[in-house]
Amino acid sequence: MAGAVTIPAVGEQCYFGLNMDKCHLFDETTEHNIFYQ
């Protein structure tokens, strides 16, 4: 868990733990991961 800062709208969902799966896929593409960094 690095630091949840400056994350896109989709990233916010991951931050709140609403879409963990989507967050993982979204992060791999934009490198804006917070849980998988």
C-alpha positions as CSV (number, residue, x, y, z in Angstrom):
1,M,0.0,0.0,0.0
2,A,1.9,3.0,-1.2
3,G,-0.2,6.1,-1.0
4,A,-3.6,6.8,-2.3
5,V,-3.0,10.2,-3.9
6,T,-4.0,11.7,-7.2
7,I,-6.1,8.7,-8.4
8,P,-8.6,8.7,-11.3
9,A,-12.3,8.3,-10.8
10,V,-12.0,4.6,-11.4
11,G,-9.1,4.5,-9.0
12,E,-11.3,6.1,-6.3
13,Q,-13.6,3.0,-6.4
14,C,-10.5,0.9,-5.8
15,Y,-9.5,3.1,-2.9
16,F,-12.8,2.7,-1.2
17,G,-12.7,-1.0,-1.9
18,L,-15.8,-1.0,-4.1
19,N,-14.1,-2.6,-7.2
20,M,-10.9,-4.3,-6.2
21,D,-10.8,-6.4,-9.4
22,K,-11.4,-3.4,-11.7
23,C,-8.8,-1.5,-9.7
24,H,-6.2,-4.2,-10.3
25,L,-6.8,-4.1,-14.1
26,F,-7.1,-0.4,-14.2
27,D,-3.8,0.1,-12.3
28,E,-1.9,-2.2,-14.6
29,T,-2.9,0.0,-17.5
30,T,-2.5,3.5,-16.0
31,E,0.1,2.6,-13.3
32,H,-2.0,4.5,-10.8
33,N,-2.3,1.5,-8.5
34,I,-2.6,2.0,-4.8
35,F,-3.3,-1.5,-3.4
36,Y,-1.0,-3.4,-5.8
37,Q,2.0,-1.1,-5.8
